[in-house]
Amino acid sequence: MKKKTKWILMSIVIALLILFGIQRYYVYSMEDYWNEKNAAVIVAKQQANLASLTHASKSVWDTVCWVIEGKSTSGEDIVVWVVDGKVDHQELAKNGVSLDQVKNSIKSQMPDISIVRLVPGIFDQGAGKQYVYQLFYKDGDHYNYKFYRFADGQALPDTYTLPNR
């Protein structure tokens, strides 16, 4: 074999080893997240009669929870909040507002913001536990959190601004 061919083959092997290492690191770092999600889905299936999964998201604020969206065994759209391995609350999706409805409302009320993340969650400060959509957004140079009730899409009064560095 010529020297040039050896170097090309060695470069390809090294590149493949690097890509394999990156893939293994990704799997290793995401494994706990995936296990938590799968456990929450199993709890929702066992305790809330969830038949099929549409979407699952993790929310972290006062309470760390998984919000599982899907179809119930009766075929209705359902939303299930799972906290510490138990169903904390379940609600038919038609009894609340959808993520798209909240997003459209936010865009019309605050057109100049940039939405970073909008997920369902639990807000538990002062007025008791509320099932909400948690909005994380950028407004100018500031990042903020705001909450909207799941039941009617109305904004809770407080906005939480993250400090700038």
QUINORMO-V918637 format. One line per field, one symbol per residue. psi: psi as a letter, one per 30 degrees, with the letter a starting at -180 (. if undefined). A space follows every 10 residues. Layout:
psi=???
//
This chain:
psi=kleeeeeeee eeeeeeeeee eeeeeeeeff eeeeeeeeee eeeeeefghk elkekkkkkj cekklkjkka klfgglkkkk kkkhgljekk kkeffallee eeeeeeeeei fgljkekjll akkikdglkk klkjkklkjb gkklklkkke efgkklekkj kkkl.
//
